Amino acid sequence: MDDNLKNPLVSIVTPVYNGEDFFAETIKTVLLQSYTNWEWIIVDDGSTDKTLDIIKECKSKKIKVIKSEGNDGAAKSRNKGIKASSGDFLCFLDADDLWESKKIEEQINFMREKDCAFSFTSYEFADASGKPNGRIVSVPTKITYKQALKNTTIWTSTVMFDMRKMSKEDVMMPDVWRGQDTATWWKVLKKIDYACGLNEVLSYYRRGRASLSSNKFTALKRTWNLYRNVERFGIVKSTMYFISYCFNAVRRRI
């Protein structure tokens, strides 16, 4: 078997802005991956703190840093990383999130087994210090475009694409204020039948200090904006999907 098929290159894309308080721990979870054939493209989005110094300290030749002169935001930063990637597989890791050491290895094996182009996994919430808090979001075995419109269970740091089955243009993120990741999953799911869910916690979603009620209200506004201004749905159709979205969001928290 060809070495590239046995041991494909995995590209990891991470945008970071002023991450000195948490990024060292995120770096550690990548360096400790059991799967070792990866490249990590970190897009520094105009940091003014010691983020770049922290990256330099790890001295890994697998890490490539792209420096932005200004603050472009997550969508443009991720797109810069996607353009610079060369892997057979592509995944995303937000700068304040964490991975299990077996994350890449298990997800690649899962995608091979299912022969899928797009996968995502379960995850667990963590506090500001990175300590898991027991709140787990489980995922379905499959999700289609219409199902994804009703259920934003796909979380960025769990996503992996098989880039041998799709183009970079397919996974480029739209430049919207919030929810560009969700809009991207919808865009991809319009082109493929479904994404495959691996119901195993392999990532940890670190929650910041913002109030929970504020986060919920922001999520509601973001999702409504995606229906109306990205998918271009009318009021009635947007309302129907929005009700389903709210129901599923509440159900995940029960």
N, C-alpha and C positions, 0 to 999 in steps of 0.2 A: 504493500500500500504506500502511496505517496506520503512523504513526511508531513506535507501541508494538510493532508486529510487526517492523519493520525494526531497531529499536534498543531492545529490551526492557530494563527496569530489572533489574539483578542485585543481590540482597541478599547481603551477606557477613556471617556471624555468627562472632564470636570471643570466647570467654571468656578472661580473663587474670587471673592472680594473681601479684603480685610479679615482673613481667617486665622489670625495668629492665636486666638483663644482656643481653637478646636482642631485646626487642620493637621497638626502633628499626629493626633490620634487616628485621623482618617488615613493619612499616609501609611501608618503602621499596618492598618488592616489590609492594605493593598500589598505591601511588601511581604506580608505573611501568607499570601495566597498559596494554596497547595498546587495550583496550576501556575506554571512559571513562564509560559510563552505569551507574554502580554507587552503592550506598549501603553503608556499612560500619558495622555495629552491634557495638560493642565493649562487652562486659559486664565491668566491673571487679568481681571477686569479693572485695572487701574488701582490696585491696592496701594494704600498709603502707610500701612503698618509693616510688620516684619514677616509677612506671608512669604515673600520671595526668599528671604534668608532661611526660613524653616525648610522650604523645598530644597535649597542648595545643600543643606546640612545632610540630607539623606544620601547624596552622591550616587544616585542610581542612573545608569546610562539608559534605562528603559523609560525614564521620564523625560518628556519633551515639554518645554514651557513656551507658550505663546503670550506675549505681553501686549495688552491693549493700551493705547495711549489715554483713552477716556474710559468712562463707565458705560459700556454698551448694553448691559443687562444680560440675563440668563440665555435668552433665545439666540441672540447674535453670537454670544460667547460659545454656546454649544455648537452652533453652526460652523464656527471657525475650527473647532476641534474635529467635527465630522469631516470637513474638507481636508484637514491635515492627516486624517487617519488612513491606515493601510491594512487594517486587519480583516480577516475572514469573518470575524464576529465583531459586533459593536455593542458596547454597553455604557451606561451612564452611572456616575456616582456623584451625588451632590457633596459639596465641600464639608458639610457638617454631619454627614451620615457615616455609617459604619457597616462593614461586611463581615460575615463569618469567613473563616479562613478557607473553607471549602466551596465558597459561593460560585466562583467561576467554573471550577471543575464539575460540580454537580449540575450546573445549569447547561453547560455544553453537552454533557452526557444525556441530560433530559431532552435537549433539542434534537440530538442525533436519534434518540429512541423514538421520538414522536415525529421526526422529519418535519419540523415546523420552522417557519421563518421568523417568528416573533414570539417571545416567551416573557413571562413575568412570574414573580414568586410572592409568597406571603411575606409579611414583615411584622416587626414588633416595635412599638413606640419606646423611646428612651427619654430620660430627663436631660436637662441641659448639660449634665456632666457625662452623658453617654451611657448611663446605667439603664438597662432594660427595665420596664415597669410592669411587665406582665400583660399589657394590652396588645393582643395579637390580631392582625387583620388577615383572615384566611381568604384564599382566592378560589374561584371556580376552575374546573379543569379546562374549560374553553370559554372564550368570549368573542362574540361577533360585533360588528359595527353597531347594529341596533341595540344590542345588549349593553355595549360600552357607553352609549348615549345615556342610558338609565343608571349606570353604575360606575362611578369613577374609582374603581378599586385598583386600577393599574397605577403603581407608584414608580416614579422615575428611577430611583436607585435599584430597582429590581428588574428593569427591562434589559433584554438582550435581543439583538437582531442578527440573523444570519445574512451577511452582506453578499453572499454568493447567490442569494435568492432575490435581492432587491438592490436598487441603486441608491447612491447617496442623496439624490434629489428626493427620493421617496421619504427619507427620514429627516430631511431638513425641517427645522421648526419655524412656524410662522412667527412674525415679529409682532406679537400682541403683548399687552401690559402684563397680564397674568394668565396662567393656564395654557401656555404654549406647549407644554409637554402633553397634556390631555388632548389638545387639538391635533398634535402629531400622531398620537395613537389612533385617533379617529381617521385621520388621513390615510394611514397605513392600512387600517382595517377596511377601508373602502376598496382596496386593491387585492386583499387576500381574504380567504374565507373566514379565518378566525385566528386568534392568538391562543397559545397554550399556557395554562397556569400550573405552576409547580407549587403545590400546597405544602411548602416547607419554609420555615423562617430562616432566611439567609441574609437578611439586611435589617438594619435598625435605624428608625426614623427619629433623629434627635429633635425634640421639641424645644423651641426657644422660650424666652421669657414673656412673649406676648400672651395676653389673656386668652383663655380658651374660647370665650364668647366672641372675642374679636376675630379669632381665626375662623370660627364658624360663619360669621357674617361675611367675611372676605371670601370664603369658599362659595357661599351662595351667590354673591355678586359676580364672581369669576365665572361660575358655571352658566348663569343666565346670560352673561355677555357672550360666551362661546356659542350658545344656541342661536342668539340673535345676530351677532356680528361676524362670526366665523362660519358657522354652518348655514347662516341666512335663513333660519326657520321663521315662519310667521308666529304671531302671538299664540294661536291655539296649539300648534304643534310644539312650540317651545314650552308652553305651560304643561302639556301632557308629559313631556320628557322630564321637566323640572320636578313635577310631583313624584315621579318614579325615582328620580335622583335623590330627593329628600327622604323618601321612604327607605331606600337602600342605605343611605348615610346613617339614618337613625338605627336601622337594624344591625349595622356593623358595630354599633356602640353598645348594644344590649348584651 
